[in-house]
Amino acid sequence: MIEFHLETRSGVAPYMQLIQQVRRAMRLGLLSEGDQLPTVKEVVARVAINPNTVLKAYRELEHEGLVSPRPGLGTFVTRTLAGDSMAAHEPLRQDLQRWFARARAAGLDNESIEALFVTTFHTTMTEERA
């Protein structure tokens, strides 16, 4: 089951963070069709968030056709976003873990590693679109 977390300094609305985390888990094959999302009560207890925020995220995911509520049972994944590229994930993850280890060995802290990664990612994506 997915465990949500919120980044208060991200500038991204909490409900959108929940949506992004569900989509990410679906893309990575961590959530599959039929899997149950945490109940609203569980999410509220885990991340100290307003229940209406969780409900808003779940409604949006339902609107996108990704989940479906079952009254009295919970909210369940109805389709996945994992593509045919799943086989490539593990070698790439290992490469990324080695990169993180080199960044740490170079003396970078978590925020510096994240800043370097995110900036490079966005720059690369922008260049590919051009």
N, C-alpha and C positions, 0 to 999 in steps of 0.2 A: 504494500500500500504506500502511496505517496505521502511524504511528510512535508508540509508547507513551511516556509520561512518567509519573513518579510524584511526587506531592506528599507529602513526608515529614511535613509539619506539618498535613495535612488532617484527621487523625483517622479517615480511611477506610482500611480494610484494603487492602493492595496488590492482592490478587486482585480485589477489588470495583472498584478504580480501573480495572483493565484491562477488566473487564466494562462499566463505565460508558462508557469511551472507545469500545469497539466499538459499543455501542448508539447512542451519540451520532453516530458516523460513519455508522451505518446510517440514522438519522433524517434526517441532512443529505444523504444520497445520496452520501456519500464512499466508502461500501462498498456494492457491489451483489452480487446473486446471482452466484455463481461466482468472486468475488474470493477470493484466498488471504490468510489472515492470516500475519503473520510466524511463522517457525518458533520453537519454544521456545528453541532455541539462539540465534537472532537476538535475541529479546526479552531473554534473560539477558545477552547481550553488550552490548546497548544501554542497559538500565536497571539493571544489577547487581542482579538479583533471583534468588531461589531457583527452580530449574526446577519444583519441585513447586507453587509459587505460580502460575506460568503455566499449568501443567497443570490446576490447580483452576479457574482462570478459564475455560479452554477447555472443560472438562467441564461447567461450569455453563451456558455458552452453548450447548453441545450439548444439554443437558437441556431448555433453553428452545426448542430447535428452530431456533436461529439459525445454527448452524454444524454442519459434519459433517467428522469426520476421514477422510482417505483414507490408509491405511497406505502409508508410503514416499513419499508425495507432500506431505502437509501437511494443514492445516485450512482448509476452504473455507466461505464464506458460502452458506447455503442459502435464505435469504429476507431481505428488507429491511424496514426499519421506516419508510422514507420514505413520507409520505402524499401526498395530493393538494395539499397546501399548498406544495409545493416552489417553485412559481412566485412565491410571496410572499417567499421567503427572501432573494433578492438585494436588493430595495429595503429590507427590514428590516435586512439586514447593513450596507448603506450608511448608513442612519440611525444605527445603533449605532456605526459607525466615526466618524461625525461627532460623536456624543456623547462617545466616548472622546477625540477630539481636543480638544473643549471642556474636558473634565475635566483633561486634561494641561495645556492653556493656563491653567487656573485654578490650577495649581500642585500638583495631586494627584499623588502617586507611585503606583506600581502597586498596592501593598497598599491604599491609600486608595480607589483606583478600584474595586478588586475588592470591598472591604468595602461601599462605597456601592451598587454594582450588586447584590451578593448580598442585602444587607439589604432593598433596595427590591423585589427580585424576590420574596423570601419574604413580605414584608409584603403585597404586591399579591396573591399567590396565596392567602394566608390570608384576606384580605378578600373575595376572589371566592368562596371556599368558604362564607363565613358567610351 
